[in-house]
Amino acid sequence: MKDLLKNKTLLSFVGGVVATVAGTRFVKSDCARKMAVKSIASGMQVKDNAMATYDTIVEDAKDIYEEAKNKRAGE
């Protein structure tokens, strides 16, 4: 029995099996699902905010371009 506990390969295998079982149970839990939904919702909010900021920058750039174009045509 003592020889089995010294075998690093066997201990690594057993540790992997235990981690896989624990990870599978966690992923299927309600807690993990709630965390995933919350994370995805936050990511979607960040994306929406970034798109709104991008649209504002594009509109401002278009306005500046048109003003410069009109000023140049007026000279």
C-alpha positions as CSV (number, residue, x, y, z in Angstrom):
1,M,0.0,0.0,0.0
2,K,2.9,2.4,0.8
3,D,4.3,1.8,-2.7
4,L,1.0,2.9,-4.3
5,L,1.1,6.2,-2.4
6,K,4.6,6.9,-3.7
7,N,3.7,6.3,-7.3
8,K,3.4,9.9,-8.7
9,T,1.6,8.7,-11.9
10,L,-1.1,7.0,-10.0
11,L,-1.6,9.9,-7.7
12,S,-1.8,12.3,-10.6
13,F,-4.4,10.1,-12.3
14,V,-6.5,9.9,-9.1
15,G,-6.2,13.6,-8.6
16,G,-7.3,14.2,-12.2
17,V,-10.3,11.9,-11.7
18,V,-11.3,13.7,-8.5
19,A,-10.9,17.1,-10.1
20,T,-13.0,16.1,-13.1
21,V,-15.8,14.7,-10.9
22,A,-15.8,17.8,-8.7
23,G,-15.7,20.2,-11.8
24,T,-18.6,18.4,-13.4
25,R,-20.7,18.7,-10.4
26,F,-19.9,22.4,-10.0
27,V,-20.7,23.1,-13.7
28,K,-24.1,21.5,-13.3
29,S,-24.9,23.3,-10.1
30,D,-27.4,26.2,-9.9
31,C,-24.6,28.4,-8.4
32,A,-22.4,28.0,-11.5
33,R,-25.3,28.7,-13.8
34,K,-26.2,31.9,-12.0
35,M,-22.6,33.0,-12.1
36,A,-22.4,32.2,-15.9
37,V,-25.6,34.1,-16.6
38,K,-24.4,37.1,-14.6
39,S,-21.1,37.1,-16.3
40,I,-22.6,36.9,-19.8
41,A,-25.1,39.7,-19.0
42,S,-22.3,41.9,-17.8
43,G,-20.3,41.2,-21.0
44,M,-23.3,42.1,-23.1
45,Q,-23.7,45.4,-21.2
46,V,-20.1,46.2,-21.8
47,K,-20.5,45.5,-25.5
48,D,-23.6,47.7,-25.7
49,N,-21.8,50.6,-23.9
50,A,-18.8,50.2,-26.2
51,M,-21.1,50.2,-29.3
52,A,-22.9,53.3,-28.1
53,T,-19.6,55.1,-27.5
54,Y,-18.3,54.0,-31.0
55,D,-21.5,55.4,-32.6
56,T,-21.1,58.7,-30.8
57,I,-17.4,59.0,-32.0
58,V,-18.4,58.2,-35.6
59,E,-21.2,60.8,-35.5
60,D,-18.8,63.4,-34.1
61,A,-16.2,62.6,-36.7
62,K,-18.7,62.9,-39.5
63,D,-19.8,66.3,-38.1
64,I,-16.3,67.6,-38.0
65,Y,-15.6,66.3,-41.5
66,E,-18.7,68.1,-42.9
67,E,-17.8,71.3,-41.1
68,A,-14.3,71.2,-42.5
69,K,-15.7,70.4,-46.0
70,N,-18.1,73.3,-45.8
71,K,-15.4,75.7,-44.6
72,R,-13.0,74.6,-47.4
73,A,-15.8,75.1,-50.0
74,G,-16.5,78.6,-48.6
75,E,-13.0,79.8,-49.0
